């Protein structure tokens, strides 16, 4: 074999070997990039989950409070009167609405929270209507029927359940692996 053939074979063989090595490195790098990208996405999602858990805490507390108020409507605690219970419930509902109002701006800024804001808006409007009716009854007795009050309170309970399920559903979605 001539020297030129040997030399040509060495050059071509070396180029093929180098190309194969570069291909293997590129393939390995692509896999590493994919793993790193997935890890970065998971890290960002975990941070969002932490932010939302903190942000949604007042919403969950409010929903639980409304469920408690609904349960307590069925009875009067010993030493309590119906008026005492109703005043306590009004105060609890007002305070719960206020606690949520302190974080509502943050939910506007945080992407992906519109469903929770919508559920809260329904709950807020139901509570507001009920509290206004109670105030009106205190000022003008008989201005709202007991059936209307009962329907308004049922709307609060339904809205509170929706709020709870919406918040918990969003948080559960963030727990699923990417």
GIHUQUI-V696190 format. One record per backbone hydrogen bond with DSSP energy under -0.5 kcal/mol. CO is the residue of the C=O (numbers start at 0). NH is the residue of the N-H. E is the energy in kcal/mol with one decimal. If there is no record, write none. Layout:
co={CO;CO}
nh={NH;NH}
e={E;E}
This chain:
co={1;2;3;4;5;6;7;8;9;10;11;12;13;14;15;16;17;18;19;20;21;22;23;24;25;26;27;28;29;30;31;32;33;34;35;36;37;38;39;40;41;42;43;44;45;46;47;48;49;50;51;52;53;55;56;57;58;59;60;61;62;63;64;65;66;67;68;70;71;76;80;81;82;83;84;85;86;87;88;89;90;91;92;93;94;95;96;97;98;99;99;102;103;104;105;109;112;113;114;115;116;117;118;119;120;121;122;123;124;125;126;127;128;129;130;131;132;133;134;135;139;144;145;146;147;148;149;150;151;152;153;154;155;156;157;158;159;160;161;162;163;164;165;166;167;168;169;170;171;171;172}
nh={5;6;7;8;9;10;11;12;13;14;15;16;17;18;19;20;21;22;23;24;25;26;27;28;29;30;31;32;33;34;35;36;37;38;39;40;41;42;43;44;45;46;47;48;49;50;51;52;53;54;55;56;56;59;60;61;62;63;64;65;66;67;68;69;70;71;72;73;74;79;84;85;86;87;88;89;90;91;92;93;94;95;96;97;98;99;100;101;101;102;103;106;107;108;109;112;116;117;118;119;120;121;122;123;124;125;126;127;128;129;130;131;132;133;134;135;136;137;138;139;142;148;149;150;151;152;153;154;155;156;157;158;159;160;161;162;163;164;165;166;167;168;169;170;171;172;173;174;174;175;175}
e={-2.0;-2.9;-2.9;-3.0;-2.3;-2.4;-2.8;-2.9;-2.7;-2.5;-2.7;-2.5;-2.7;-2.7;-2.5;-2.4;-2.8;-2.5;-2.4;-2.5;-2.8;-2.6;-2.5;-2.9;-2.6;-2.0;-2.3;-3.0;-2.3;-2.3;-2.7;-2.7;-2.4;-2.4;-2.5;-2.5;-2.5;-2.4;-2.5;-2.4;-2.6;-2.2;-2.2;-2.4;-2.2;-2.5;-2.9;-2.5;-2.0;-2.8;-3.3;-0.7;-0.6;-2.4;-2.7;-2.3;-2.4;-2.7;-2.5;-2.4;-1.9;-2.3;-2.8;-2.3;-2.0;-2.6;-1.1;-1.3;-1.4;-2.3;-2.6;-2.6;-2.5;-2.5;-2.6;-2.5;-2.5;-2.7;-2.8;-2.4;-2.6;-2.5;-2.4;-2.0;-2.5;-1.9;-1.9;-1.0;-0.6;-1.7;-0.9;-1.4;-1.2;-1.6;-2.2;-0.9;-2.2;-2.5;-2.3;-2.7;-2.6;-2.0;-1.9;-3.6;-2.7;-2.0;-2.5;-3.1;-2.3;-2.0;-3.0;-2.5;-2.1;-2.3;-2.2;-2.6;-2.5;-2.0;-1.7;-3.7;-1.7;-2.2;-2.5;-2.4;-2.6;-2.5;-2.3;-2.0;-1.6;-2.2;-2.4;-2.5;-2.7;-2.1;-2.1;-2.6;-2.6;-2.5;-2.4;-2.5;-2.7;-2.2;-2.1;-2.2;-2.4;-1.9;-1.4;-0.6;-1.0;-0.7;-0.9}
